[in-house]
Amino acid sequence: MALYEHVFLARQDLSQAQVDQLAATATEIVEKNEGKVTKTETWGLKNLAYKIDRNRKAHFVMLNIEGPGAVVEELERQTRINEDVIRYMTIRVEEHEEGPSVMMRKNERDAKKRRDREERN
């Protein structure tokens, strides 16, 4: 089976529960088409480099997917239809990253720097 990483950006005005529901819906689509989601990461609300459909921020979500190409076709078709998703990208990878992704490690590193800075003050 092929391995994929699927990242989508959801509108900034959605609540975290709605973003989690979008991720759950994507997982259901993958599982209905004989695929498997091995990892789901929510990277949180982040600033965009430029406006996309009048949004300056977006909720970032990443899914690690294992399955045939038909899974990706259906997932992208459903994502295109959904108005809450403003951008998405799916890429094929040789292997999935073990542990937290680079973005999650960056968040942890930034939080540690903030804590250290606050302790000094």
Secondary structure, DSSP 8 states (H G I E B T S, - for coil): -EEEEEEEEEETTS-HHHHHHHHHHHHHHHHHTT-EEEEEEEEEEEEEEEEETTEEEEEEEEEEEEE-HHHHHHHHHHHHH-TTEEEEEEEEESS--SSS-HHHHHHHHHHHHHHHHHHH-
